[in-house]
Structures are given as structure tokens and as C-alpha cells.
Amino acid sequence: MKKIVFRFWIINFIISIVLFVIYRILISQTKIIDGNFLEDVLQILDLVLNLIYSFVYLIGMFVCSCALFLNLIDKIRHNFYLSLLTFLGLPIFCVAFIFINVATDNLLQNDTVTIFRNLLIFSVIYLLLTTLEFLLFRKRINKLRAT
């Protein structure tokens, strides 16, 4: 059982790293506009803010993937809902938190909405891939329990 949980953790961790790299590439593709000194400083601050959020995103995905190790406990692994929480509980909370920030920023018309929007898009992609991974995990666990 440890091998199965560890494999799914490795897959989840690889997904996290790939999404992080794609997110960093997206950050590097931002266009820089030539302007006065103040605009240059604001663009640098925007880039630093993006990098900080990408690092927080990486840490969040690492914590979410470490929650998969809770499936080593028999009581959690054999309960569908508790196992579902180990896979999707933290990511859903994070997506809801980011969604609230995006909605609030849209209401306030702040410029940081693009930062949170990119973060939301990648968090939803991670959530969808983790959901698929959970379904495969449950299929594997049910198959082992049947034999």
C-alpha cells in the first residue's frame, strides 16, 4: 500500500512542478513597456509580486500533495470521503480563497486582478488533475480490496 500512495504522491508532485514551471514561463512572458522611471519601478514591483505569488503557489501545492500521505492510514484510505478530502480538501480551499480575491479585486477594479486570475487558472488546472488522480487512486484501491 505504501508503494501505491508514494506513486500517487510522486505523480502529484510532478504535476505541481510542471504547473509551477509553466506558471513561471507565463510570468516571464509579460511585456515590458518603456516608460518613465515610475512606470519602470512599478513593473519591477509587479514582477517581484508575481514571483512571490508563484513561490507561495509552489509551497501550497507541495503542502496539498503531502496531504496524500494521510491515505497510509487504513481508516482514511477505506473511507471514500476522507480519502477525497486528502486529495481535494486543501486545493478546493485554496481555489475558493483565490476566487474570493479575484471577485473582490474585480469589484474594486484593482490592477492585481491579472496576478490572481493567473493564479486561479493554474489552481483550477491543478484541482482538475488532482481530481483525475483521485479517481484513479480509488479505482486502484477498490481493485485491491476486491482481490
N, C-alpha and C positions, 0 to 999 in steps of 0.2 A: 504494500500500500504506500510505503514511503516513496518508492520509485515513481509511482503514478502522480502523487502530489508534487514531487520535486520536478517531474517533467512538465506538468502544467504550470508550475511556478516559473520554470525556465522559459517556456513559451510566452507567458505573460510578461516576464522581464524583457525579453527580446522585443515584444510588441511595444513596450514602454520606451525602450532605447530607440527603436526605429521612428516612432512618433516624435520623440524628442529631437532627433536629428532633422526630421522633416520640418518641424516647428522652427528650429534654428535656421534652416535654409530659408524658410519663409521670412524670418526676421532679417536675414542678410539681403534679401531681395527688395527691401524697402528703398524707395527712390529718395535720393537726397537732392533737395532744392537749393540752388545757390541763392544766397540772400545776404542780409546784413549779419552782424555779429550776434545779435539777439536770436535770430532765427537759427543760426548755426548751433548756439548753445541749447536751444530748445530741442533741436533734432538730436543732439548728443544725449540730452536727458531722456528723450523718448527711447532712444536705443538702449540706454542703460536700464530703463524701466522694463523694456521688453526682455532684456537679458535676465533681469531679476525674476520676472514672472516665469520665464522659461525654466529657470533653476528651481523655483518653487513647484512648477509643474512636474519636473523630474522627481523631486522629492516626494510629492504627492502620489505619483504613480508607483514609486518604489514602496511606499507605505501600503498602498492598495494591493500591490502584488504580494507583499509579505503577509497580508491577511489570509492568503490562500493556505498558509501552513496550519491554520486552525482546523483544516479538514483532516489533519492527522488524528484528531480526537474522534473516536468512534461515534459518540453521541451527536456530534455536529455533522460528520460525514454521512450518517444514515438518515438524518432529518433533511428533507428537501429544502425547507425554508431557511434553516440555519446555514446550510451549505450555500444557498442562494445569497444570504447576507454576507458570507465571507468573500464571495466573488463580486457582488454588485452593491453592497451596502455603502461602503465608503465612496466608490465612484459616483453613485447616484447623489449622495450628499454633496459632493464637490461640484457636480454639474448643476445641481439646484442652487448652490451658493453663487456660482459664476453666472447662472442665468438671472438671478436676482440682481446682481451687479450690472449686468448688461441692460436689464429692463430699467433699473434706476438711472443709469447713465443716459439711456435714450430719453427718459423723461426730463433729465436735467440738461440735455444737449451738451455733454462733455466730450472732449476730444479723445478721451481714453477708451471710448467705445470700441475702437478697432482693436485695441490690445485685448480687451475682454472678449470680443467677438472671435478673434483667432483662438484664444484660449478655450472658449466654449466649443468651437468646431472640433478642435483636437480632443477635447474631453469627451465629447459625444462619440467621436470615432473610437476612442479607447473603450467607452462604455459598450458600444455595439460589438466590438471584437471580444470583449470580456464576456458578454452575454453568449456569444457563439462558443467561446471556450467553456463556459459553464455547462451549456447543453451537451457538449462533447464529453465533459467530465462526468455528468450524470449518466450519460449513456454507457460510459466505461464502468462506472460504479455499479449500475444496475446489471450489466452483463456479468461482472464478477460475483455479484450476490446471487445471480441465478445459477451459477455453476457450483 
